[in-house]
Structures are given as C-alpha cells and as structure tokens.
C-alpha cells in the first residue's frame, strides 16, 4: 500500500517513478548531459546552465498547490515527447548538430517525467518546463550575434560615464585604454555571460508572482536592457581594477569572476523597483489586486 500525500489522487509512488524514469533517461543520454555539463563548466558564456535547475525547481515549488487541481491523467503525452526527443537526439548526433543533440536529451527526460505525471502537470507547470530550454547550450552563431553589439554598446556607455567623472580613458573598438593598459570588454565583462543569466532571473521573476501576461512580456523584453545596465555597473569598477592593479596582481581576475554573480541579485532588485514604480503609478501590473490597493 502506498501512502497518499494529500494532493488529490497523487501518491508517493508517482514521484518516485517519475524520478526513476528521469534518471533512466539521463543514463541513456549520458554523453549529451556530460557535454552540457562540460560546456557550462569550461565556457563562461554558458555558465547560466547551472542556474536552470534552481529556477525550474523554484518555479515548481511556487506552483506546488496546483497539484490539487491536476490529478495524474493524459500520460500519453509523455511517450510522444520521448519519441520526438529520441529523434532529435539521434539526428543531432549523426549529423553533428549539437543543439539538436542536447535538446533531444532534455526532451527525453521531460517526456519520461510526463509519462508518469501526465499532461495536466505539463499545462499547470508549463513555465517550469519551458525554462529547461536554457539547458541547451547556446549555438555559437547566436552568441556572436548578441555579444558583439552588446559589448560595443557597453564599452561606449562605460567610456562616457568614466569621462563624466574625469577619469582619463580612451576607447578603440571594444578595448578601453586606462592608465596605459588595454582592457578588452570581452575579457573584463563578457556581455553573453550576463545576458542569458539575467533573462533567467527576469523569467523567474515574471512567472513567480501573479503578473498580467502583458507585464510578463514587458519584463522579458526589458531583460536585454537590464543586461546592458548591469554590464555597465559591473564594468566601471572592473576597468578601474584592471587599469590600476599592481603588476602581476590577479585582483582584476578575481573581481571579474565574482562581480558577474553579484549582478544577479542587483538585477532582481532592479526588477522589484520597476514593479514598485508601476504600482505607485497605479498601472495594472498584477493579475489580482487586493482591496486596499
């Protein structure tokens, strides 16, 4: 006899079986998952991959009470997703299309989970499943298309701000020259490292509170602007540290590594400030408003 856990017809064995099926899918597609882990570990521009499980877990937890309204049913959708994922996995491997290879592995795990939990869980927890797309490493073509303009804009804005505060600085392309030292924006504050991490933060913020759908789209659309602002906030002290650090010092490298993660709570606070400003202006941003609001 299994013990019910109090969510409609859900029982403990549902979640144990879902975890077991997911583990089996990971074992069967282990080379792709190993490659995803290595890319996230070795490439700074893919480090946002490690935030995805945290964001997905948080979004599932924030919606946990919805389990009462979605009993296990419609498990046919799971095998369909597994089949599509298997096709993508095999096609990507045989044709050296890494994104399809990785996406197939992710889809197979999701399909195995839904084989046990059913379609109701997919629809009720759709934002938590959609965020798993970010587990797929970003192809190089997309990375270059985004990082180039972002780095150029960041370098220009940083130069203007430092000149306003009378800091002697010159710019050649994406290279800032301060105290006779060249500081490349791509090295000191990589735009791609920030943009997808901030998109994840914006996504988690937008779908963790009952905002209107238009407000959620606005938050997501503004995430590149937030990335630019956070890049500038991060780059100004980073350039100063690189430019004035002692010869042979690694202080700039350490500051560069830690400041990127520090920008995530800064971005979250910026989003909170924007929401407070919109509420203060009496704009309808929340799906449900309390009587005193």
C-alpha positions in Angstrom: 0.0 0.0 0.0 1.3 3.4 -0.9 0.7 6.4 1.3 -1.1 9.4 -0.3 0.5 12.8 0.1 -2.7 14.9 0.2 -2.8 16.3 -3.4 -6.0 14.8 -5.0 -5.1 11.4 -6.3 -1.4 11.9 -6.1 0.6 9.2 -4.3 4.2 8.9 -3.3 4.9 6.3 -6.0 4.1 8.8 -8.7 7.0 11.0 -7.8 9.4 8.1 -7.1 8.5 6.6 -10.5 8.9 10.0 -12.2 12.4 10.4 -10.7 13.4 6.9 -11.6 12.3 7.4 -15.2 14.1 10.7 -15.4 17.3 9.0 -14.1 16.9 6.3 -16.7 16.6 8.8 -19.5 19.7 10.6 -18.2 21.7 7.4 -18.2 20.6 6.6 -21.8 21.6 10.0 -23.0 24.6 10.5 -20.7 27.1 11.6 -23.3 24.9 14.6 -24.2 24.4 15.5 -20.5 28.1 15.2 -19.9 28.8 17.5 -22.8 26.3 20.0 -21.4 28.0 19.9 -18.0 31.5 20.4 -19.5 30.3 23.3 -21.7 28.8 25.0 -18.6 31.9 24.4 -16.6 34.5 25.4 -19.1 32.8 28.2 -21.0 31.9 31.3 -19.1 29.3 32.2 -21.7 27.4 29.0 -20.9 27.6 29.2 -17.1 23.9 30.2 -16.9 23.2 26.4 -17.4 23.8 25.8 -13.7 21.1 28.3 -12.8 18.4 26.5 -14.8 17.7 23.6 -12.3 17.5 26.2 -9.5 15.0 28.4 -11.4 12.9 25.3 -12.6 12.8 23.9 -9.0 11.8 27.3 -7.6 9.0 27.8 -10.2 7.7 24.3 -9.5 7.7 24.9 -5.7 5.9 28.3 -6.2 3.1 26.4 -8.0 3.0 23.3 -5.8 -0.6 23.9 -4.7 -1.7 23.4 -8.3 -1.1 19.7 -7.8 -4.5 19.6 -6.1 -6.2 20.6 -9.3 -4.3 18.4 -11.8 -4.7 14.7 -11.0 -2.5 12.3 -13.0 -4.1 11.8 -16.4 -3.2 12.0 -20.1 0.1 10.2 -19.7 0.1 9.6 -23.5 1.8 12.9 -24.0 5.0 11.6 -22.3 5.8 8.9 -24.8 5.2 11.3 -27.7 7.7 13.8 -26.2 10.2 10.9 -25.6 9.9 9.8 -29.3 10.4 13.4 -30.5 13.4 13.8 -28.2 14.9 10.5 -29.3 14.6 11.5 -33.0 16.3 14.9 -32.2 19.0 13.1 -30.2 19.8 10.6 -32.9 19.6 13.2 -35.7 21.8 15.7 -33.9 24.4 13.0 -33.1 24.6 11.6 -36.6 24.7 15.0 -38.3 26.9 16.8 -35.8 24.1 19.3 -34.8 25.0 19.8 -31.2 21.9 21.9 -30.3 19.5 19.1 -31.5 21.6 16.5 -29.7 21.4 18.4 -26.4 17.7 19.3 -26.9 16.8 15.7 -27.6 18.4 14.6 -24.3 16.5 17.3 -22.4 13.2 16.4 -24.2 13.6 12.7 -23.3 14.0 13.4 -19.6 10.9 15.7 -19.7 8.9 13.1 -21.6 9.8 10.3 -19.1 8.6 12.5 -16.2 5.4 13.3 -18.0 4.9 9.6 -18.8 4.1 9.2 -15.1 2.7 12.6 -14.2 0.6 13.3 -17.2 -0.5 16.3 -19.3 -2.2 18.2 -16.5 1.2 18.7 -14.8 2.7 20.0 -18.1 0.0 22.6 -18.5 -0.2 23.7 -14.9 3.6 23.9 -14.5 4.4 25.0 -18.1 6.7 27.8 -17.2 8.8 25.4 -15.1 9.2 23.1 -18.1 9.8 25.9 -20.6 12.8 27.2 -18.7 14.5 23.9 -19.3 15.2 25.1 -22.8 18.1 27.1 -21.3 19.8 23.8 -20.5 20.7 23.6 -24.2 24.0 25.4 -24.8 23.6 28.5 -27.0 25.0 27.9 -30.5 28.0 30.0 -31.5 26.2 31.9 -34.3 23.6 33.2 -31.8 26.2 34.0 -29.2 28.2 36.1 -31.7 25.1 37.9 -33.0 24.2 39.0 -29.4 27.5 39.5 -27.7 29.1 41.8 -30.4 26.5 44.6 -30.3 26.2 44.3 -26.5 29.9 44.6 -25.9 30.2 47.6 -28.2 27.3 49.4 -26.5 28.7 48.6 -23.1 32.2 49.9 -24.0 30.7 53.2 -25.3 28.5 53.8 -22.3 31.3 52.9 -19.9 33.6 55.4 -21.6 31.1 58.2 -21.4 30.4 57.6 -17.7 34.1 57.5 -16.7 34.8 60.6 -18.8 32.0 62.4 -16.9 33.8 61.6 -13.7 37.1 62.9 -15.2 38.7 59.5 -15.5 41.3 59.6 -18.3 40.2 56.8 -20.7 40.3 56.1 -24.4 38.4 53.5 -26.5 39.4 51.6 -29.6 36.5 49.4 -30.7 35.7 47.2 -27.7 39.1 47.9 -26.0 39.3 50.6 -23.2 42.7 52.1 -22.5 43.1 53.3 -18.9 46.4 54.1 -17.2 48.2 52.9 -20.3 46.7 49.4 -20.1 44.3 47.8 -22.6 41.2 46.3 -21.1 39.1 44.4 -23.6 35.4 44.4 -22.8 35.0 40.8 -23.9 37.7 39.9 -21.3 36.7 42.2 -18.4 32.9 41.9 -18.6 31.6 39.5 -21.2 28.1 40.5 -22.3 27.0 37.0 -23.1 27.8 35.8 -19.7 25.3 38.3 -18.3 22.5 38.4 -20.8 21.2 34.8 -20.5 21.7 34.7 -16.8 19.6 37.9 -16.5 17.0 36.5 -18.9 16.7 33.6 -16.4 16.3 36.0 -13.5 13.7 38.0 -15.4 11.9 34.8 -16.3 11.8 33.6 -12.8 10.6 37.0 -11.5 7.9 37.3 -14.1 6.4 33.9 -13.5 6.8 33.6 -9.8 4.2 36.3 -8.9 0.7 36.8 -10.4 1.5 39.4 -13.0 -0.6 40.1 -16.0 0.7 38.4 -19.2 1.4 41.8 -20.8 3.6 42.7 -17.8 5.4 39.4 -18.1 6.2 40.0 -21.7 7.4 43.5 -20.8 9.7 42.2 -18.2 11.2 39.6 -20.6 11.5 42.2 -23.3 13.4 44.5 -21.0 15.9 41.9 -19.9 18.5 42.8 -22.6 18.3 46.4 -21.4 18.8 45.2 -17.8 21.8 43.2 -19.0 23.3 46.3 -20.5 22.7 48.3 -17.3 24.2 45.6 -15.2 27.1 45.2 -17.5 27.9 48.9 -17.2 27.6 48.8 -13.4 29.9 45.8 -13.4 32.4 47.1 -16.0 33.1 50.5 -14.4 34.8 49.1 -11.3 36.3 46.2 -13.2 38.0 48.5 -15.7 39.4 50.6 -12.8 40.7 47.5 -11.0 42.4 46.2 -14.2 43.8 49.6 -15.0 45.3 50.4 -11.6 46.2 47.0 -10.1 49.8 46.2 -9.4 51.9 44.4 -11.9 51.3 40.6 -11.7 48.3 41.0 -9.5 45.2 38.8 -10.0 42.8 41.2 -8.3 41.2 42.1 -11.6 40.6 38.5 -12.5 39.0 37.7 -9.1 36.8 40.8 -9.2 35.8 39.9 -12.7 34.7 36.3 -11.7 32.7 37.3 -8.6 31.1 40.5 -9.8 29.2 38.6 -12.5 27.3 36.6 -10.0 26.8 39.6 -7.8 24.9 41.3 -10.6 22.1 38.7 -10.4 20.6 40.0 -7.1 21.2 43.5 -8.4 19.1 42.7 -11.4 16.4 41.2 -9.2 16.3 44.3 -7.1 16.1 46.5 -10.2 13.0 44.5 -11.3 11.5 44.9 -7.9 12.0 48.7 -8.1 10.4 48.8 -11.5 7.3 46.9 -10.2 7.0 49.2 -7.3 7.2 52.2 -9.6 4.5 50.8 -11.8 2.2 50.1 -8.8 2.9 53.6 -7.5 1.7 54.9 -10.9 -1.5 52.8 -10.4 -0.8 50.8 -13.6 -2.5 47.4 -13.8 0.5 45.1 -13.5 -0.8 42.4 -11.1 -3.4 39.8 -12.2 -5.1 40.1 -8.8 -5.2 43.3 -6.8 -6.1 43.4 -3.1 -8.9 45.6 -1.9 -6.7 48.2 -0.3 -4.7 48.6 -3.5 
